């Protein structure tokens, strides 16, 4: 399909720069097939009422690291500012990173990162295309993790970072209630809406929650540069569905209960691990699954997600799930009704349709 079919106009004021407080006060647009000719305006705290007892929610428990590092490249008496976004750990001392200010950066050069009196040195081992570099740090393992926590900044999405600087609030705002496994450089934003009260209400309603892990990478924000969806290549991300989680999902399916993915990351991971009959295999590895119209869903029945960028792979995914015409109509309704968009914005609960 042509990528321009997934374009739409979004007024800049609809982009949320801060989340709603409390998180479960965010709005939720319930989107059923367009033939039903109705969109249901709700709030996230009403999710237990919209779902059924027995539904199984799949959440992504990845934890966002402070992946944005600011430093200097030193060369003789001069130094140049360097900003990097860590995106994939290669070894205990090595990370792949997307870097700004790399035009003159060469392999073998050192970068010194500093913040609040703490410092960390890295050597450029390799320089790749489109600003990617391989960095070797002076410390390893847990010591490197601790240094990144001290020196790093939360990696806010570009459409927020362009409008305001990250601050102390983002350390908690851009982390989900379920975050427990380090490795993401972007939040699984549908999970940001969950609070202890909402989790308690879901469980009281007889709705189960199971955790999977997909370490979200920066590719989620990269523009689609091709003209046809078939030519787009997704960046690979590491994920895991542990055997007990796979068994819990399979039991729910066997009992005729619905599988509800909380976020596109959870959906992509589950669909990656799904067999043709819809059962889920335990999974550990990388996925570069690209979901666009024409994709046949095997395992997920309902999707909770935020509102996404035009022409993005995420909007293509929701169009594949609920139908392009339905999603364009839903987004028009959301814009007219002043829903808040993107990572810190409102949510929609999607049902399959055409």
N, C-alpha and C positions, 0 to 999 in steps of 0.2 A: 504494500500500500504506500501511497505518497505520504511523506512526512508532513507536508503542509495541511493534510486533512485533520491533523491533531492540533492545529493552531487555534487560539481564541484570544480575545482581547480581555485583559485584566487591568482594571484601574489600579495604579500603584498604592492607593490608600487601603486597598483590601489586603495587602501583605502585612501580616502580624509581626511586630517587632518584639513583643513580650507575650508570654502565655497568660491566659485567664487564671485568676485565683479565686477559689480553689480550682484545681485542674479539671475536676469532673463537672464544673459549671460550663465548660465549653459546649457549643452548639453541636448538634448531630443531625445531619440530613439523611433521612432514611430513603433510599432510592430503590424502588421496585421496577419491574419492566415498564417501559414507556407506555405499553398498551393499557396499563391501569390508570394512566393519566393523573397521577397524584404523587406529590412529594410530601413527606411527613417531616415537619420541623420539630425536632426534639432537642434534649440536652443529654450529654454523656451520662449523667447520673440516672437517666431513664433506661440505660442499656439493659438492665435485668428485666425490665417490663417488656421490652421489644423482643428479646430472645426467649427461647423456650427452656423449661427445665430439661436437663440432660444434654444440652448443647455443650460442646467442648471448645474452649478458647485456646488457641495456640499463640503464645507470646514469645517474643525474642528477648532473651536475657543478656544480650551483649552490653558491655559497659564502655562508654565513650572515654577515650584517653585524652589527655591534654596534648593533642598531637601537633599543635601549631607552635613552632619554636622560632624565636627571633635572635639573630646573631650577626657576626661580622666575619668577613673573609679578610685575613691579613696578608699583605704582600709588600715587603720592604717597609717603607714608612707610611704606606697608605692602607686604608681599610674601606671595605664596601659593605653596605647592609645586605644581609641575606635573610629571607624568610622561607621556612620549609614547613611542609605539611607531611608528617609521617603517614604512610598508608599501608605498608606491609612489612612485617618483620621477617627477615630472611635467616637470621642466626642470632645467638644470644647478644652479639655486639653490633649487628647490622640491620639497618632499615632501608627500604626503598622510600623515597620521599619526592614530593612535587615541590620544586623550589622556584622562588622568584629572585631575580637578580643574578641569574646564572650565565648570562651571555659570555662573560669572561672567565667564569669559573672553570678550573681545569682539574682532572684527576691528580691526586697527590697533594692538593691544597687542603689547608685546615680551616675549619669554621669554629669560632668560639661563640657558644650560646651563653647568655648571662641574664639573670633576673634576680632582684632582691639580694644581691651579694653572692649568689650561687653561680657557678660556672660549669660548663660541660664542653668538652672538645670533641670534634668529629673530623675524620678525614674523608675526602671525596675519593671513593674507590673507582667509580665509573660514572660517566655522564651519558644519559640516554636521550631519546627524542622527547620533544614537548615538555622540557624542563624537569624531567625525572632524573634523579641522581641516586646512587647507592652510597650510603654513609656507613662508615665504621666508627663506632663510638669508643671512647677511652675506658668505659666501664661496661659490664655485662650483666645480663639476667635481671635479678631483682634490684640490684644497685642502679641499673639503667632505668628500670621502671620508676624507682623512687626519684631519680634525677629529673625524669620527664615530668613527673607530678609537680615538682618544685618549680621547674623552669618553664613549663609549657602553659599554653593558653587553650581554652576550649575552642574547638574548631567550628565556629558558627558557620552556617551555610552562607555562600557568597551574597545572596539576596538580602540577608540580614546584616552581615559584616560590612556591606557597602554603605549602609545607612546609619550604623552606630558601632562603636567599639565594644568588644566583649567586656563584661565586668563580673564582679563577684556573684551576682545573681545567677549568671549562666551556668556556674559550676553545679548548681542543683537543678535549675530549670531545664537544662539540656541533658538530663539524665533521668531514665525511667525508674519507676518503683521496682522493676524486676531486675535492674542492672546488677550483674554479679560476676561476669566473665569478661575481663579486660580484652580490648582489641579493636573496637570500632572507632572510626574517625568521623562518623556521623550518627546521629541518634535514630533509632527506629521510632519515628515520631508518633505513630498511632498509640504507642504505649505510654507516651508522655501524659495522656489524659487520665491515667489510672491513679486512684488514691486508695488508701487502706479501707475507707468506708465503701468505696465502689466494689473492691474485691470481696469484702464481707457480704455485701448485698447480693453479688453474683453467686457466691457459695450458698447463701441462705436460700436462693431460688433454685438450687440444685444444678448450677452450671459449673462445670469443671474447668480448671486451668492447667495447662501443661506447658513446660518451657522447652524451647529449642534455642540454638545459638547461631546467628549469622553476623559476623563482624562486618558491619556496613562500611564500604569504602567510599572514596571521593567520587567514584564513577557515577554515583547516584545523582550528582549535580552537573555532570559534564553534558554539554549540548550534543544533540544528535546532528552530525555534520553531513550525513548522506541524504539523498533525495528519496530513497525508497527504504522502507523499514527492513526489508530482507537483507540489506547491505550493512546494517549496523552490527557492531561487535561489542558485547558487554564486557566490562572489566570483571575479572574473576574475584570472588570473595570467599573467604573460608567460613565453613559452617559445620554444625554437628547436630544430629538427632541421635540421642543416646537410645540404646535398646529399650529401657523402660518407657521412654516417651513414645517411641514407635509402637510399642505394645498397647499403650493407653489409647493412642489414636486409632489403631486397628480395632480395638475392642469397641470403641464408640461407633465406628463405621459398621461393624458387624451387628450392632444392636440397633441400627437405623437412626442413630443420633447425628445431628449436624456438626460439621467441622467448621469452626469460625476462625479465620486467620486474622490476628491483630497486626495489621500492617502488611505492606507489600513484601517486606523482607521475609517474614514468616511464611507468607504464601509461596514465594519463590523457592525457599528451601524445602518446604513440604512437597511442592510439585516436582522438584528435582529428585527427591527420594521416592516418589510414587511409582509404583508398578502400573502396568496397563489396567489391572483390575481395580485400581484405586487404593490398594493396601500400601503401607509405608514400610520401607526397609530402613534399618538403622543406617546412618550416613555420617561420614567424617571425611572432609576434603573440601575441594573448591567447587564452586558453581558459577557458571557464566550464563545461566538460563535467561533468555530474553523472551518475555511474554508480550505478544502483540495480537491484534485481531487475527483469527484463524487458529490460534492455539486451542487445543482441546484440554480442558481442565479435568484432572483425574481425581483429586482428593478434596479440594476446598469447596464448601457450599455457600459460605457467607464471608464477606470481607469488610473489616473496619479499617478505614484509612483516612488520611488527611486529604486536603485539596492540593493538587500538584501543578507544576509548571507546564505552560503550553509547550507542545512539541517534545515533551520529555518522555523517556522510557516508562516513567511511572504513570503518566496519563495514558500512554498506549496500553499499559497493563490493565488499568481500570476499564478502558474501552473494550478490551478483549473480554473482560469478565462480565460487564453489564450491557455492552453494546455501545458503539460510538455515538449513535443518535441519542440514546438515553443519557449518556454522560455529558454530551454537549448541552442538552436541555437541563440536566441537573446543575451544571456549572452556571448556566445563565440564571437559573433560579437562585443559586447561592450568591451570585454577584448582585442581583437585584435586591435580595433580602439581606445584603450586607454581612454575609458570612466572612470570617477571617481566614486567610489562605496561608498555606505552606507550613513549615515546621512548627511554628508556635501558634498555628491557627486552629480552626474548628475541624470537625471530622464528618465523614459520611459513612453510613452503613449500607453496603451494596449487596444486592441479591442478583443472581444470574438472570440474564435476559437478552433480548435481541434488539 
